[in-house]
């Protein structure tokens, strides 16, 4: 009887340790830049792939094999860092076999990195690399625990030097992680530094969502609260914790989309703090609302635009021809020009996409912390 019981227990234990299905590779990048995506979902009835390289609102159907693995091969794809997701019976999900993720303010998305010459400026190279620190702090302005990503250049830990600082702001769909992960700010800075094109600098990437509530009235205060957080909490934190050059000429601020609007409004209210300004794919919107409201909010600066213009070492603006904020951007440029504030404007191909924002950062960084030519 005891032998039978032991046999049954051993059989049950063996069954519990039955071989698991072999791990699948997804994505698999082929030498010709075609990419295979796979998902094990034996009970699903329909699975499709949605990728950033596709036309809007389109998907690619995946085929199910006998072992319950759905797959599709696409491409060849132009070298770029793309986001993608799986649509499983109508529900979107990340690729469980792929650890490369965009965190996102609206939920995570998988990413695939297709290498090639067009993206070498943000690709990993065997060069000295900086460090991205994840710093948690309590914000007195927001009354909450918050997070900021901070890039320090190669050799920071062993150096005693102080460095200039760029405050780099994200868009409405992102978090403070996206400039480091999707934007590859650290990689871009490392590569430019190796090529002798930039000065070593610290890049501070804060959380631009000071208001988490879905209430529209609360959200309208986001720029106001974020400004209080940036100026009252983050700047003092950075200048206390890191070795920085804390003068106006050693500070820059830039941002994309929502972060571009925040940059525009904050910089014009604090021109005594920032000498370099970058607005990517943005313009007059958000808390400023209309052009008239923007003029009213910034009347003191705009009435002395020519005077302030002498103190702004760089006001860099970039946007794509197909960007839905192009009209808003042009309204901003018209107001600044009318007031005598000079801008360095770049109109590119493309729309409201990370492909452009990485390029803008690549072109913006070499212009920082140098006297105006």
N, C-alpha and C positions, 0 to 999 in steps of 0.2 A: 504493500500500500504506500509506504514511504517512498519507494523507488518510483512508483507511478506518479506520485505528487511531484517529485523532483523533476521527472521527465516532462510533465505538463508545464511546470514553471520555466524550465529551460526552453521549451518550445515557444512559450509566450514571449520570453525575453528575446529569443532569436527573431520572432516575427516583428517585435518592436524595433529591432535593429536592422530590418530589411534594407537592402541597398536603396539609396535615394537616387533620383534621376541626376544624370551628369549635369554640371553647370553649363549654361549656354553662354555664348559670346555675343554680346550686343552692346554697342554697335561693333561690327567688324569692318574696318576700313581696308579696302583692297588697294593694291599698287596703282591701279588706274583711276583711283579716287571714287570708284563706286563704293557704296556702303550698304551692308546687310544689317537689318534690324530684326531681332527675334524676341518673342515673348511666349513663355510657357503658360497657357491658359486653356487646359483641356475642356473645361465646361463652358467656355465662351461660345457664342453663336456667330459673332462678327467682331473682327478686330481690324483697325485701320491705323495708319501712320499719318500724323500731322507734323509737318516740318516748316521751319522758318524760310526755307528756300522755295517753298511752294507758293502758288498764287493764293490770295486771301480766300479763306473759307473752303479750301480744297483739302482732300485727303487722298492717301494711297491705300487701296485695299490690301490686306495681308492674307496669305494662304496658310491653311492649317495642315500639318502633317499628321501621320498616324500616331505619333507619340505626344500629340497635343501641343506642339510648338508652332506658333504662327510666325511667318517670316515674309520679308519683302526686301528686294535689293533695288536701290535707286542710284541715279547718277549716270556718269561721273559728276561730282559736285565741285563747283569752283572753291578754291581754298578760302576758308572762313570759319569762324566759330558760330555754329548754328544751335538754336534751341529746337526741341521736338518733344512730342508726347505720343502716347498710344491712346486710341479711342476704343474702349472695350465695351461692347453692347451699349454704346451711347455715353459712357462715362470716361472722362479724361484721366489718365494716370501717367506717372513717370515710368521710366525703364528701370525695373528692379535690378537688372544686371549691370547697370552703369552708375558708378558713384559720382560722376561729374554732373553737378546740379547747379542751376540758377535758383537761389533761394526765393526771391520774388515776394512782393507785398501781398500778392493774391494767391500765393501757393507756389510750390516748387515746379520746375520744368527741367527735363534732361537736356544735356548739351553734347554735341559732337564736334570735335576739333579737326578740321581738314587742313593739313599743313601744305605750305607752298610759298613761293616768293611774295605774293601779294600780302601775306600776313606775317612775314618774318619780323616786322617791327614789334609785334606783341607775342611772338612765339618764344618758347623757352630756348635759351642759348647757354652754352657752357661758359658763362661769364660770372663775375661776382654779383651776388644777389642781395637785395635788401630783405627786410623782415616786415611782415604785416602783423601788427599786434591787435588783438581784440580786447578793447578796454571798456570795462563797465564802470558806470558812475551814477551818482544820484543827482538828478536835475532839480534845482530849487525852482526854476522857472516852470517846469512841467509838473513838478511834485510826483516824480516817478523815477524808478531805476531805468537807465537807458544805456545804450551801447554805441561805441564809435570804433571804427577801424582806423588804425594809424600805421602808415608805411614809413619806415626809417631806412635810409640809404645804406648800401654796402659799407661796412667798416664803422658804422655808427657806434656799436658796442665798445670797440677798442679805441675810439677817438675821443678827444676832449673838445672837439670843435662844436660850435653852435651853427644851426642851419636855418635857412629861410623856410617858410611854410606855405603850402597851398591847401586851402580849404575847398574840398571837391564834393559837390552836392549831386545827389541822384534824382531820378524821376519818380513820378507818382506810383508806378508799378513796381518799384524796387525798394530795397532796404539798404542799410549802410554797408552791406556785404557786396553789393553788385559791382561797384567800381573796382573792387579787388578781384572778384571772380570772373564776371562777364566782361567788364571794362578792361581788365588786365593792366590796371594803372601801374602796379609795381613792376611788371615785366617791361612795360613801355619805358618806364623811367630807368630801369636797369640797363636796357639795350641802348637807350640814348646816352646814358652816362658812359657806358663802355666806348661808344663811338665819339665821345668828346663833344656832344652837342648840347648838353644841359649842365647846369650846376647841381651838385648834390642838394637834395631838398627833402623835407618831411612832407608827406601828403596825408591830410586828415580827412577822413570820409565819415561824416556824421549821419545820424538817422534824421531825415527830413520830415518824418511823420510825427510831429509833436502831438497831434490829435489823432487818436485811434478810433474815436466814435464815428459811427455811420451817420450821425445827425448832421444835416447840411449846415445848420447855423454854427455848430461846433467846428466843422471842417473849415468854415470860412475864416476862422481864427488861426488856422495852422501856420501861415507865414509869420503872423505876429508872435505866436508862441515859440516857433522855431528860432526866430530872430533873438528872442530873449534867452533861449537856451544856448544858442551859438555864442552870443556876445557875453552873456553873464555866467555861463557854466563851462562851455567847451573851450573857449579861448583861454580862460584862466587855468583850466585843467591842463591843457597842452603846454602852456608856458611854465607851469610849475613842474610837470612830470618829465618833459622832454627838453633837450638842450636846443633851444630855438633862438633865433634873432628876432627880438620882439618889437622891432621898429616898423613903421608903416611901409617903408621901402622893401621890407623882407616878408611882406604878407601879400598873398594873392587869394582870390576867391573865384570859383567857376562852378557851373552846374549845367545839367541838361534838363530840358523840358520843365517840369515843376521846379527842379533845382536851378534852372536858368532864370525863371521868374523870381525865385527867392534870391538868387545872386544879384539880379538887377535891382530889386527893391532894397535889399540889405546894403549893398555897396554904395548906392546913392545916399543912403542915410548915414553911412559911416565911411565917407571918403577920407577921413582922418586915420582910418585903420588899414585900408587896402589901397595899394598902388597899382595892382594888376587885376583886371576883371575879364572873365570869360563867360559868354552866354552862348550855349549850344542848343539849337533847335527850340527856341523859346521866343518870348516877346512880352507884350503887355497883356496879361490876363491874370486870373487868380484873384488875389485880394485887391489888386489895383482896378480890376474891372475894365472900364472904358479908358480911352486915351485921355478924355477930360479928367477923369478921376485920378489917373496917373499923374497928369500935370499938376493937379491940385495937391496931391500927396507930396510931390517933390519940387514944389514951386521955389523953395529957397535955393536949391541946387541949380535947377534949370534956369533961373533968372541970372545966375552967375556962371553959366556954362563955360564961357571962354576962360574965366579965371580958374575954375576947377579943372578944366582941360589941361592946364599947365602942370597939374599935380598928378594926373593919371598917366602913368608910364605906358600902359597898354590897356585898350578896351577892345577885346577880340570877340567877334561875332561870327558864328558859322551856322549854316542851315542848308538842307537839301531842297532841290527844285520841286520835289514832290511831297514835301513835308506839309501836313495839314495846318501847321502853325506859321506858314510862310507869310500870310497876311498880317498876323499879329506881330511877327518879326519885323516886317516892313514898317508897320506903324511905330514900333519902338525906334527904328533907325531914323525915321522922319522926325520924331520928337527930339531925339538926341542931336541930330544935325541942326535942327531949328534953334536949339539952345547953344550951339557952338561946341558941343562935345564930340570930339573926333573918334571914329571907330575904325578898326581894321576888319573889314567885312569879307567873308569868304562864302560864296554860293557854290554848292557842290551838287553832284548828281545824287539821286536816292531820296529816301523819305525819313521818317521818324524811327530810326533804327540804330542799334548798337554798332553796326558796321561803320556808320558815320561818326558816332561819338568817340570811338577808339581813334579814328583818323584825326578828329579835331584835337583830342588830347595830345596825340603825337606831334601835331603842328603847334600847339599852344605852349607846351612845356619848354621848348628851346627859347621862347621869347621872354621867359620869366627871369626876374632878378638881374636884369641887365638895364643899363641906361638906354633911354630911347635913342634910336639911331637917327 
